[in-house]
């Protein structure tokens, strides 16, 4: 009470100064109104000194704070155009320092593109090394094949030795020394010489051995030519696959037309090279068959020669058996004649001797005739085989000359191909030297985007957090832990401005999240306060005019307005935000202020009236 009395005394003693000081204070507080701000953060609900608040603050500083969600909705959502639009929003937000991270399909696709770009760089390096190595090997192979083709190798067959005719020898008949009667107790029969047969089996073994060597050489030649043909096919296939790979890389580099054109030219060259190798393999595919035909011919010749030698051996054996049978018959006949015609032996011995000589001469003539026939037959067969062998040798030599010519052509082609591959390697190395300009980005083609997002028709797991389904995808913008409400509102405004400016046809967007909701709450609080103050002012003016029938009836209302402005200005100077809790102060302040103002003014009027009555 003493304080109020002193204050009333000061006001009565210094009314002008009091009004002047009051005006100055009100003006200063009015300037503080500009610093007033709305707040809806956690510190408006929980004290910042509590452990819960500090733990949450530390967690947000490490892993980011609240997030804004931008939802895209469309029937055709995952298209390069929509991702480009989202990329533009992401680039716009990158200038803000209050953003901790941005997660969207764009960031994931760019991460995949960066990894694929690294793989492409590694693949290009491997291709450069592979082309250089392949070119060097092809030049070496071409040089070696050229030397082999120019060595003028000739096909050499084993020399056929002359066929030795069998020495049948003359038939040896018994010689009679005078006419002597044989002793009948132990009669001695004449002995015939044995026919010496030639070593046909030895010749047959040597012949088989020579043909076996020829067959083995032809088999090795056939295996070598088959491996060469297979090598052409494999090289052509690998070159075609390499050309397809370069074509795919060129298609993915549409934004770099110069490098893509170089890769396409390289791919075209490799395709032509692959077709040439396949054509060479088709042209040389008949070479293994030549060796097989040669082997078959040698085997047939071996069989025929073996058969002829066996026939000759059988003929010799048959002739020896006939001679032995003839000798046995003669011995038997002589024995019978000696037993039956003992007395006529002497006369008949002369006849027998003459007959024996005739028989011996006959046998000799037959033997010589038979030997001549065999010799003529064997010489004829030998000439025929030599002619066949000569024709076969000329045919094989022609094939080998043709093969040498093909090898020479192939050698030149391989050398030229090796030089071309080395040139391609140098060009690709030059391209790789400027690979820093080939920065990966968002795909331009729908097929490329689908390949990144889907795996065999299924959404990749890394996209499940940002792609809800085929109609919805999200962009999550996470703030730093110490971001203020003003900075959050600025980011939300930037997002809305971008979406309003850069609109997409057939795509609807939605911005949500706690920062967006808090921003809407702050705007609503500001609008509600303005509406509340205006309505309260209007109603109080009406009530004061209708009910409070005194002079200066609106003076209490002015006092309340000055109190409200002073309260708001004080909050602005002291950096006290207006929250959903502190907003309750203003209705209480207006209610209490208007009540006490009316009572004070009413009391003042009563005292003034009493003083006037006393003065009268």
C-alpha positions as CSV (number, residue, x, y, z in Angstrom):
1,X,0.0,0.0,0.0
2,X,2.9,2.4,0.8
3,X,4.3,1.7,-2.6
4,X,1.1,2.5,-4.3
5,X,0.6,5.7,-2.3
6,X,4.1,6.8,-3.2
7,X,3.5,6.0,-6.8
8,X,0.3,7.9,-6.7
9,X,2.0,10.9,-5.1
10,X,4.7,10.9,-7.8
11,X,2.2,10.8,-10.5
12,X,0.2,13.6,-9.0
13,X,3.3,15.7,-8.4
14,X,4.9,15.1,-11.8
15,X,2.1,14.4,-14.3
16,X,3.8,15.8,-17.4
17,X,7.0,14.0,-16.7
18,X,5.1,10.8,-16.0
19,X,3.3,11.1,-19.3
20,X,6.5,11.8,-21.2
21,X,8.4,8.9,-19.7
22,X,5.4,6.6,-20.4
23,X,5.4,7.6,-24.0
24,X,9.1,7.0,-24.4
25,X,8.8,3.6,-22.7
26,X,5.8,2.6,-24.9
27,X,7.7,3.7,-28.1
28,X,10.7,1.7,-27.1
29,X,8.5,-1.3,-26.4
30,X,6.8,-0.8,-29.8
31,X,10.2,-1.3,-31.5
32,X,10.6,-4.6,-29.6
33,X,7.4,-5.9,-31.3
34,X,9.5,-6.5,-34.5
35,X,11.6,-9.1,-32.7
36,X,8.6,-11.2,-31.6
37,X,8.5,-14.7,-33.2
38,X,6.3,-17.8,-32.9
39,X,7.8,-21.0,-31.6
40,X,6.4,-24.6,-31.6
41,X,9.7,-26.5,-30.9
42,X,10.4,-29.0,-28.2
43,X,11.8,-26.3,-25.9
44,X,8.3,-24.7,-25.7
45,X,7.0,-27.9,-24.1
46,X,10.0,-29.3,-22.3
47,X,12.7,-27.4,-20.4
48,X,16.0,-27.3,-22.2
49,X,17.9,-28.2,-19.0
50,X,16.3,-31.6,-18.6
51,X,18.2,-34.8,-19.5
52,X,15.5,-35.9,-21.9
53,X,15.9,-32.6,-23.9
54,X,19.7,-32.8,-23.9
55,X,19.7,-36.4,-25.0
56,X,17.4,-35.6,-27.8
57,X,19.4,-32.6,-28.8
58,X,22.6,-34.7,-28.9
59,X,20.9,-37.4,-31.0
60,X,19.7,-34.8,-33.5
61,X,23.2,-33.2,-33.8
62,X,24.7,-36.6,-34.6
63,X,22.0,-38.1,-36.9
64,X,19.9,-35.1,-37.9
65,X,16.7,-33.7,-36.7
66,X,13.2,-33.4,-38.0
67,X,12.3,-34.3,-41.6
68,X,10.2,-32.8,-44.4
69,X,8.5,-35.3,-46.7
70,X,7.7,-34.4,-50.3
71,X,5.3,-36.9,-51.8
72,X,5.0,-37.4,-55.6
73,X,1.8,-39.2,-56.8
74,X,1.2,-40.3,-60.4
75,X,0.1,-43.3,-62.5
76,X,3.4,-43.0,-64.4
77,X,5.7,-42.1,-61.6
78,X,9.2,-43.5,-62.3
79,X,10.1,-41.6,-65.4
80,X,13.3,-39.6,-66.3
81,X,11.2,-36.4,-66.4
82,X,9.9,-36.8,-62.8
83,X,13.3,-37.7,-61.5
84,X,14.7,-34.6,-63.3
85,X,12.1,-32.5,-61.5
86,X,13.0,-34.0,-58.2
87,X,16.7,-33.5,-59.0
88,X,16.0,-29.8,-59.6
89,X,14.3,-29.5,-56.1
90,X,17.3,-31.3,-54.6
91,X,19.7,-28.9,-56.3
92,X,17.7,-25.9,-55.0
93,X,17.9,-27.2,-51.4
94,X,21.6,-27.9,-51.6
95,X,22.3,-24.2,-51.0
96,X,20.8,-24.3,-47.5
97,X,23.2,-25.0,-44.6
98,X,20.4,-26.1,-42.3
99,X,19.8,-29.4,-44.2
100,X,21.5,-32.5,-42.8
101,X,20.7,-35.0,-45.6
102,X,18.4,-35.6,-48.6
103,X,17.2,-39.1,-49.4
104,X,15.2,-39.7,-52.6
105,X,15.1,-42.0,-55.6
106,X,17.3,-39.4,-57.3
107,X,20.1,-39.8,-54.7
108,X,19.9,-43.6,-55.0
109,X,19.9,-43.6,-58.8
110,X,22.9,-41.2,-58.8
111,X,24.7,-43.5,-56.4
112,X,24.1,-46.5,-58.7
113,X,25.2,-44.4,-61.7
114,X,28.4,-43.4,-59.9
115,X,29.2,-47.0,-59.1
116,X,28.4,-48.0,-62.7
117,X,30.6,-45.2,-63.8
118,X,33.5,-46.5,-61.8
119,X,32.8,-50.0,-63.2
120,X,32.8,-48.5,-66.8
121,X,36.2,-46.8,-66.0
122,X,37.6,-50.1,-64.8
123,X,36.1,-51.9,-67.8
124,X,37.6,-49.4,-70.2
125,X,41.0,-49.8,-68.6
126,X,40.7,-53.6,-69.0
127,X,39.6,-53.3,-72.6
128,X,42.6,-51.0,-73.3
129,X,45.0,-53.5,-71.9
130,X,43.2,-56.4,-73.5
131,X,43.2,-54.8,-77.0
132,X,46.9,-53.9,-76.7
133,X,47.8,-57.4,-75.6
134,X,45.5,-59.0,-78.2
135,X,47.0,-56.8,-80.9
136,X,50.6,-57.7,-79.9
137,X,49.7,-61.4,-79.9
138,X,48.0,-61.2,-83.3
139,X,51.0,-59.5,-84.8
140,X,53.3,-62.2,-83.3
141,X,51.0,-65.0,-84.6
142,X,50.7,-63.3,-88.0
143,X,54.5,-63.0,-88.3
144,X,55.0,-66.6,-87.3
145,X,52.3,-67.8,-89.7
146,X,53.8,-65.7,-92.5
147,X,57.2,-67.3,-91.9
148,X,55.7,-70.8,-91.9
149,X,53.7,-70.1,-95.0
150,X,56.9,-68.8,-96.8
151,X,59.1,-71.8,-95.8
152,X,57.8,-73.7,-98.9
153,X,57.4,-77.0,-97.1
154,X,56.9,-79.9,-99.4
155,X,55.0,-83.1,-98.6
156,X,57.5,-85.9,-98.4
157,X,56.4,-89.5,-98.7
158,X,58.6,-92.5,-97.8
159,X,60.6,-93.8,-100.7
160,X,59.2,-97.1,-102.0
161,X,62.1,-99.6,-102.4
162,X,61.9,-101.9,-105.3
163,X,60.0,-105.1,-104.8
164,X,62.3,-108.1,-104.6
165,X,61.2,-111.0,-106.7
166,X,61.1,-114.3,-104.9
167,X,63.9,-116.6,-106.0
168,X,62.1,-119.8,-106.7
169,X,65.3,-121.6,-107.8
170,X,65.4,-124.6,-110.2
171,X,63.7,-127.9,-109.4
172,X,66.4,-130.4,-108.3
173,X,65.8,-133.9,-109.7
174,X,67.8,-137.0,-108.7
175,X,70.8,-137.6,-110.8
176,X,71.6,-141.2,-111.9
177,X,75.2,-142.3,-112.0
178,X,75.0,-145.2,-114.4
179,X,72.5,-147.9,-114.2
180,X,72.6,-149.4,-110.7
181,X,70.0,-151.6,-109.2
182,X,68.7,-150.2,-105.9
183,X,68.9,-152.2,-102.8
184,X,65.4,-153.2,-101.9
185,X,66.0,-153.6,-98.2
186,X,66.5,-149.8,-97.7
187,X,65.7,-148.1,-101.0
188,X,67.0,-144.5,-101.0
189,X,64.6,-142.1,-102.6
190,X,65.9,-138.9,-104.4
191,X,65.9,-135.7,-102.3
192,X,64.4,-132.5,-103.8
193,X,65.7,-129.0,-102.8
194,X,63.4,-126.7,-100.9
195,X,62.0,-123.5,-102.5
196,X,63.4,-120.4,-100.7
197,X,60.5,-117.9,-100.2
198,X,61.2,-114.2,-99.9
199,X,60.8,-112.4,-96.5
200,X,57.3,-111.0,-97.4
201,X,56.4,-110.6,-93.7
202,X,59.4,-108.3,-93.1
203,X,58.5,-106.2,-96.1
204,X,54.9,-106.1,-94.9
205,X,56.0,-104.9,-91.4
206,X,58.3,-102.2,-92.9
207,X,55.4,-101.1,-95.2
208,X,52.9,-100.9,-92.3
209,X,55.4,-99.0,-90.2
210,X,55.9,-96.4,-93.0
211,X,52.1,-96.0,-93.6
212,X,51.6,-95.7,-89.8
213,X,54.0,-92.8,-89.7
214,X,52.2,-91.2,-92.6
215,X,48.8,-91.6,-90.9
216,X,50.1,-90.3,-87.6
217,X,51.5,-87.2,-89.3
218,X,48.2,-86.6,-91.1
219,X,46.3,-87.0,-87.8
220,X,48.6,-84.4,-86.2
221,X,48.1,-82.1,-89.2
222,X,44.3,-82.5,-88.9
223,X,44.3,-81.7,-85.1
224,X,46.4,-78.6,-85.8
225,X,44.1,-77.3,-88.5
226,X,41.0,-78.1,-86.3
227,X,42.5,-76.2,-83.4
228,X,43.2,-73.3,-85.8
229,X,39.6,-73.3,-87.1
230,X,38.3,-73.4,-83.5
231,X,40.6,-70.5,-82.6
232,X,39.2,-68.4,-85.4
233,X,35.6,-69.1,-84.2
234,X,36.4,-68.3,-80.6
235,X,38.3,-65.1,-81.5
236,X,35.4,-64.0,-83.8
237,X,32.9,-64.6,-81.0
238,X,34.9,-62.7,-78.3
239,X,35.4,-59.8,-80.7
240,X,31.7,-59.7,-81.4
241,X,30.9,-59.7,-77.6
242,X,33.5,-56.9,-77.2
243,X,31.8,-54.9,-80.0
244,X,28.3,-55.4,-78.3
245,X,29.7,-54.2,-74.9
246,X,31.2,-51.0,-76.6
247,X,27.9,-50.4,-78.3
248,X,26.0,-50.6,-74.9
249,X,28.5,-48.1,-73.4
250,X,28.1,-45.8,-76.4
251,X,24.3,-45.9,-76.0
252,X,24.6,-44.9,-72.3
253,X,26.8,-41.9,-73.3
254,X,24.2,-40.1,-75.5
255,X,25.0,-36.9,-73.6
256,X,28.6,-37.1,-74.8
257,X,28.1,-37.5,-78.6
258,X,31.8,-37.3,-79.6
259,X,32.9,-40.0,-77.3
260,X,29.8,-42.1,-78.1
261,X,30.6,-41.8,-81.8
262,X,34.2,-42.9,-81.3
263,X,33.0,-45.9,-79.3
264,X,30.4,-46.7,-82.1
265,X,33.2,-46.5,-84.7
266,X,35.3,-48.8,-82.6
267,X,32.3,-51.2,-82.1
268,X,31.7,-51.2,-85.9
269,X,35.4,-52.1,-86.6
270,X,35.3,-54.9,-84.1
271,X,32.0,-56.2,-85.7
272,X,33.7,-56.2,-89.1
273,X,36.7,-58.0,-87.6
274,X,34.4,-60.6,-86.0
275,X,32.7,-61.2,-89.3
276,X,36.1,-61.6,-91.1
277,X,37.3,-64.1,-88.5
278,X,34.0,-66.1,-88.8
279,X,34.5,-66.0,-92.6
280,X,38.1,-67.2,-92.3
281,X,36.9,-70.0,-90.0
282,X,34.3,-71.1,-92.6
283,X,36.9,-71.0,-95.4
284,X,39.4,-73.1,-93.4
285,X,36.8,-75.4,-92.0
286,X,37.5,-77.9,-94.9
287,X,41.2,-78.2,-94.0
288,X,40.7,-80.9,-91.2
289,X,38.7,-82.9,-93.8
290,X,41.7,-83.0,-96.1
291,X,43.8,-84.8,-93.5
292,X,40.9,-87.2,-92.8
293,X,40.7,-88.0,-96.6
294,X,44.5,-88.4,-96.8
295,X,44.4,-90.8,-93.8
296,X,41.6,-92.8,-95.4
297,X,43.5,-93.0,-98.7
298,X,46.7,-94.2,-97.0
299,X,44.8,-96.8,-95.1
300,X,43.2,-98.1,-98.3
301,X,46.6,-98.2,-100.0
302,X,48.0,-100.0,-96.9
303,X,45.2,-102.6,-97.0
304,X,45.6,-103.2,-100.8
305,X,49.4,-103.6,-100.6
306,X,49.0,-105.9,-97.6
307,X,46.4,-107.9,-99.4
308,X,48.6,-108.2,-102.5
309,X,51.6,-109.3,-100.5
310,X,49.5,-111.9,-98.7
311,X,48.2,-113.1,-102.1
312,X,51.8,-113.5,-103.3
313,X,52.7,-115.4,-100.1
314,X,49.8,-117.7,-100.6
315,X,50.8,-118.3,-104.2
316,X,54.3,-119.2,-103.2
317,X,53.1,-121.5,-100.5
318,X,50.7,-123.2,-103.0
319,X,53.5,-123.6,-105.5
320,X,55.7,-125.2,-102.8
321,X,52.9,-127.6,-101.8
322,X,52.4,-128.5,-105.5
323,X,56.1,-129.2,-105.8
324,X,56.1,-131.3,-102.7
325,X,53.1,-133.3,-103.8
326,X,54.8,-133.9,-107.2
327,X,57.9,-135.1,-105.4
328,X,55.9,-137.4,-103.2
329,X,54.1,-138.8,-106.2
330,X,57.4,-139.4,-108.1
331,X,58.9,-141.1,-105.0
332,X,55.9,-143.4,-104.6
333,X,55.9,-144.2,-108.3
334,X,59.6,-145.0,-108.3
335,X,59.2,-147.2,-105.2
336,X,56.4,-149.1,-106.9
337,X,58.3,-149.6,-110.1
338,X,61.4,-150.8,-108.1
339,X,59.2,-153.3,-106.3
340,X,57.2,-154.6,-109.3
341,X,59.7,-154.4,-112.2
342,X,63.0,-155.4,-110.6
343,X,64.3,-157.0,-113.7
344,X,63.3,-154.2,-116.1
345,X,64.9,-151.6,-113.9
346,X,68.0,-151.2,-116.0
347,X,66.1,-150.6,-119.2
348,X,63.5,-148.4,-117.6
349,X,66.2,-146.5,-115.7
350,X,67.3,-144.9,-118.9
351,X,63.8,-144.2,-119.9
352,X,63.1,-142.9,-116.4
353,X,66.2,-140.8,-116.5
354,X,65.1,-139.3,-119.8
355,X,61.6,-138.9,-118.4
356,X,63.0,-137.3,-115.3
357,X,65.1,-134.9,-117.4
358,X,62.0,-134.0,-119.4
359,X,60.0,-133.5,-116.2
360,X,62.8,-131.4,-114.7
361,X,63.0,-129.3,-117.8
362,X,59.2,-129.0,-117.8
363,X,59.2,-128.0,-114.1
364,X,62.0,-125.6,-114.7
365,X,60.1,-124.0,-117.6
366,X,56.9,-123.9,-115.5
367,X,58.8,-122.4,-112.6
368,X,60.5,-119.8,-114.8
369,X,57.2,-119.0,-116.5
370,X,55.4,-118.7,-113.1
371,X,58.2,-116.5,-111.8
372,X,58.0,-114.3,-114.9
373,X,54.2,-114.0,-114.5
374,X,54.6,-113.1,-110.8
375,X,57.4,-110.6,-111.5
376,X,55.3,-108.9,-114.3
377,X,52.3,-108.8,-112.1
378,X,54.2,-107.3,-109.2
379,X,56.0,-104.8,-111.4
380,X,52.6,-103.7,-112.9
381,X,51.1,-103.3,-109.5
382,X,54.2,-101.4,-108.3
383,X,53.9,-99.0,-111.3
384,X,50.2,-98.5,-110.6
385,X,50.8,-97.8,-106.9
386,X,53.7,-95.5,-107.8
387,X,51.4,-93.6,-110.2
388,X,48.7,-93.4,-107.6
389,X,51.2,-92.2,-105.0
390,X,52.5,-89.6,-107.4
391,X,49.0,-88.3,-108.2
392,X,48.2,-88.3,-104.4
393,X,51.5,-86.5,-103.7
394,X,50.7,-83.9,-106.4
395,X,47.2,-83.5,-105.0
396,X,48.4,-83.1,-101.4
397,X,51.1,-80.7,-102.5
398,X,48.5,-78.6,-104.2
399,X,46.4,-78.6,-101.1
400,X,49.4,-77.7,-99.0
401,X,50.3,-74.9,-101.4
402,X,46.7,-73.6,-101.2
403,X,46.8,-73.9,-97.4
404,X,50.2,-72.0,-97.4
405,X,48.6,-69.3,-99.5
406,X,45.6,-69.1,-97.1
407,X,48.0,-69.0,-94.2
408,X,49.9,-66.2,-95.8
409,X,46.7,-64.2,-96.4
410,X,45.6,-65.0,-92.9
411,X,49.0,-63.9,-91.6
412,X,48.7,-60.5,-93.3
413,X,45.1,-60.1,-92.0
414,X,46.1,-61.0,-88.4
415,X,49.1,-58.6,-88.6
416,X,46.8,-55.8,-89.9
417,X,44.2,-56.7,-87.3
418,X,46.8,-56.6,-84.5
419,X,47.9,-53.1,-85.7
420,X,44.2,-52.0,-85.8
421,X,43.6,-53.3,-82.3
422,X,46.7,-51.4,-81.0
423,X,45.4,-48.3,-82.7
424,X,42.0,-48.8,-81.1
425,X,43.7,-49.3,-77.8
426,X,45.6,-46.0,-78.2
427,X,42.4,-44.2,-79.1
428,X,40.5,-45.7,-76.1
429,X,43.4,-44.7,-73.9
430,X,43.1,-41.2,-75.2
431,X,39.3,-41.3,-74.4
432,X,40.0,-42.6,-71.0
433,X,42.5,-39.8,-70.4
434,X,39.6,-37.4,-70.7
435,X,37.1,-39.6,-68.8
436,X,36.6,-36.9,-66.2
437,X,34.2,-35.2,-68.6
438,X,32.0,-38.4,-68.6
439,X,30.3,-37.7,-65.3
440,X,27.5,-40.0,-64.5
441,X,24.0,-38.5,-64.0
442,X,20.4,-39.3,-64.2
443,X,19.4,-41.7,-67.1
444,X,17.7,-40.2,-70.1
445,X,16.0,-43.4,-71.2
446,X,13.2,-45.2,-69.5
447,X,14.8,-48.6,-70.1
448,X,18.0,-47.5,-68.4
449,X,16.0,-46.1,-65.4
450,X,14.0,-49.3,-65.1
451,X,17.2,-51.4,-65.1
452,X,18.5,-49.4,-62.2
453,X,15.3,-49.4,-60.1
454,X,14.1,-53.0,-60.8
455,X,15.8,-56.3,-60.7
456,X,14.0,-59.0,-62.8
457,X,10.7,-57.0,-62.4
458,X,11.1,-56.6,-58.6
459,X,11.9,-53.3,-56.9
460,X,15.4,-53.3,-55.5
461,X,15.5,-53.3,-51.7
462,X,17.5,-50.0,-51.5
463,X,14.5,-48.2,-53.1
464,X,11.8,-49.6,-50.7
465,X,12.2,-46.7,-48.3
466,X,11.6,-44.0,-50.9
467,X,9.3,-45.7,-53.4
468,X,6.0,-46.8,-51.7
469,X,4.5,-48.4,-54.8
470,X,4.1,-47.7,-58.5
471,X,2.1,-44.5,-57.7
472,X,4.0,-42.9,-54.8
473,X,7.6,-41.9,-54.2
474,X,9.1,-39.8,-51.4
475,X,11.9,-37.3,-50.9
476,X,13.0,-37.1,-47.3
477,X,14.7,-33.8,-46.3
478,X,16.3,-34.1,-42.8
479,X,17.3,-30.9,-41.0
480,X,20.4,-30.3,-38.8
481,X,19.8,-30.8,-35.0
482,X,20.1,-27.2,-34.1
483,X,18.0,-25.7,-36.9
484,X,15.8,-22.9,-35.9
485,X,12.1,-22.5,-36.7
486,X,12.8,-19.6,-39.0
487,X,15.3,-21.7,-41.0
488,X,12.8,-24.6,-41.2
489,X,10.1,-22.2,-42.4
490,X,12.5,-20.8,-45.1
491,X,13.3,-24.3,-46.4
492,X,9.6,-25.2,-46.4
493,X,8.8,-22.0,-48.3
494,X,11.6,-22.8,-50.8
495,X,10.1,-26.2,-51.4
496,X,6.6,-24.8,-51.9
497,X,7.9,-22.1,-54.2
498,X,9.7,-24.6,-56.4
499,X,6.7,-26.9,-56.6
500,X,4.4,-24.0,-57.5
501,X,6.8,-22.7,-60.1
502,X,8.0,-26.0,-61.6
503,X,4.7,-27.9,-62.0
504,X,4.5,-31.3,-63.6
505,X,1.6,-32.5,-65.7
506,X,-0.3,-35.5,-64.4
507,X,1.9,-35.5,-61.2
508,X,0.5,-34.3,-57.8
509,X,2.9,-33.3,-55.0
510,X,2.4,-33.1,-51.3
511,X,4.7,-31.5,-48.7
512,X,4.3,-32.8,-45.1
513,X,6.2,-33.5,-41.9
514,X,6.5,-32.0,-38.5
515,X,8.4,-28.9,-39.7
516,X,5.6,-28.2,-42.2
517,X,3.0,-28.8,-39.5
518,X,4.9,-26.5,-37.1
519,X,5.1,-23.8,-39.8
520,X,1.4,-24.1,-40.4
521,X,0.7,-23.9,-36.6
522,X,2.8,-20.8,-36.3
523,X,1.0,-19.2,-39.2
524,X,-2.3,-20.2,-37.7
525,X,-1.3,-18.8,-34.3
526,X,-0.3,-15.5,-35.8
527,X,-3.6,-15.2,-37.7
528,X,-5.6,-16.3,-34.7
529,X,-3.9,-13.7,-32.5
530,X,-4.7,-11.0,-35.0
531,X,-8.3,-12.1,-35.3
532,X,-8.6,-12.4,-31.5
533,X,-7.2,-8.9,-30.9
534,X,-9.4,-7.3,-33.5
535,X,-12.5,-9.1,-32.3
536,X,-11.7,-8.3,-28.7
537,X,-11.2,-4.6,-29.6
538,X,-14.5,-4.4,-31.5
539,X,-16.5,-6.1,-28.8
540,X,-15.0,-4.1,-26.0
541,X,-15.7,-0.8,-27.9
542,X,-19.3,-1.9,-28.4
543,X,-19.7,-2.9,-24.8
544,X,-18.1,0.2,-23.4
545,X,-20.3,2.4,-25.5
546,X,-23.4,0.6,-24.5
547,X,-22.7,-0.1,-20.8
548,X,-20.0,2.2,-19.5
549,X,-21.7,5.6,-19.5
550,X,-18.9,7.9,-18.4
551,X,-16.6,10.4,-20.0
552,X,-13.6,9.0,-21.8
553,X,-15.2,5.6,-21.8
554,X,-12.6,4.2,-24.2
555,X,-9.7,5.3,-22.0
556,X,-9.6,1.9,-20.3
557,X,-9.5,0.2,-23.7
558,X,-6.5,2.4,-24.7
559,X,-4.8,1.5,-21.4
560,X,-5.3,-2.2,-22.2
561,X,-3.9,-1.9,-25.7
562,X,-0.8,-0.1,-24.3
563,X,-0.4,-2.9,-21.9
564,X,-0.7,-5.6,-24.6
565,X,1.8,-3.8,-26.9
566,X,4.2,-3.3,-24.0
567,X,3.9,-7.0,-23.1
568,X,4.6,-8.1,-26.7
569,X,7.5,-5.6,-27.0
570,X,9.0,-6.8,-23.8
571,X,8.8,-10.4,-25.1
572,X,10.5,-9.2,-28.3
573,X,13.4,-7.5,-26.5
574,X,13.9,-10.5,-24.2
575,X,13.7,-13.0,-27.1
576,X,10.7,-14.8,-25.5
577,X,8.8,-16.6,-28.2
578,X,5.1,-16.7,-28.5
579,X,4.0,-20.3,-28.0
580,X,0.8,-22.1,-27.6
581,X,1.2,-21.8,-23.9
582,X,2.2,-18.1,-23.8
583,X,-0.7,-17.2,-26.1
584,X,-3.0,-17.7,-23.0
585,X,-1.4,-14.6,-21.4
586,X,-3.1,-12.2,-23.9
587,X,-6.7,-13.1,-23.2
588,X,-6.0,-13.0,-19.5
589,X,-4.2,-9.7,-19.9
590,X,-7.1,-8.2,-21.9
591,X,-9.7,-9.5,-19.5
592,X,-8.0,-8.4,-16.3
593,X,-6.8,-5.1,-17.9
594,X,-10.2,-4.0,-19.1
595,X,-11.8,-4.9,-15.7
596,X,-9.3,-3.1,-13.6
597,X,-9.2,-0.2,-16.1
598,X,-13.0,0.2,-15.9
599,X,-12.9,0.0,-12.1
600,X,-10.1,2.5,-11.8
601,X,-11.7,4.9,-14.2
602,X,-15.1,4.5,-12.5
603,X,-13.4,5.1,-9.1
604,X,-11.7,8.2,-10.5
605,X,-14.9,9.6,-11.8
606,X,-16.6,9.0,-8.4
607,X,-13.8,10.8,-6.6
608,X,-13.9,13.7,-9.0
609,X,-17.7,14.1,-8.6
610,X,-17.4,14.1,-4.8
611,X,-14.7,16.7,-4.9
612,X,-16.9,19.0,-7.1
613,X,-19.8,18.6,-4.7
614,X,-17.6,19.5,-1.7
615,X,-16.3,22.5,-3.6
616,X,-19.8,23.8,-4.2
